[in-house]
Amino acid sequence: MTVVDAHHHVWDLSVRDQDWIAEGSPIRRDFTMRDLVPETRAAGVDSTVLVQTVTVPEETPEFLALADEHELIAGVVGWTDLTRPDVADELARLRELPGGRYLKGIRHQVQGEPDPRWLLRPDVRRGLTAVADAGLVYDLVVLPHQIPACTEAAASLPGLTFVLDHLGKPPIASGALEPWASDLRALAAQPNTVCKLSGMVTEADLASWTIDDLRPYADVVLEVFGPDRLMFGSDWPVCTLAAAYGDVLGTARRLTGPSDHARIFGATATRVYDL
């Protein structure tokens, strides 16, 4: 079975700061492909999708070049300013760069936008249309209260595939399911939506989470999206705040049925990102 890690990051603090990482955090240091490759090799992962971390235009070309150098990286989800008038031209330019063929999707830190309906702004919608026209997908990194806007965006842009990162960050540490579960069900009703089984351990209690804490949330996404619209992502190195790489992968396998593994751990990501 081909195993794809559909969500990880890398960063070099000497190149640029990751201002979202708190001072003193264990992940406030460099994480490179040199660090990741042994982890994936030990876990039996065949390929990965590298995902943007900061909203600066320089990062995406760097990631594309990195994908050109490392055979492990099969795709890149980058960033560009969706509100710029020439966003279609910018997407075309990125694809002409070294490694441009690895550009598979775009993401923006919607979770940091104060407007819960940011995705529905006319200038953002114009950018999302350009993403669809370019044949790319759009990754959603949002908080639970922003999921309804994701549903509206997906309904209004049926030609664009939306990939929900980290289950929409449910409040696992508190044990609450609603209104997250109901909002997620509405999002999953849109056929152009997909979900990543990722980021769960860092939404739980970092020090004391158990698989039973995660299971109700994994069960919901498996029920509403099904294995054909669900893909595994490690969220490395953020996941290391709560668990080692291999433990994250092993936990995801325990949360899902063996008959679904080929799709969740490989086929869905390969199809959706055209790896």
Summary of the structure (lengths in Angstrom):
residues: 275
radius of gyration: 17.3
end to end distance: 15.2
largest distance: 47.6
contacts: 930
relative contact order: 0.15
helix: 46%
strand: 15%
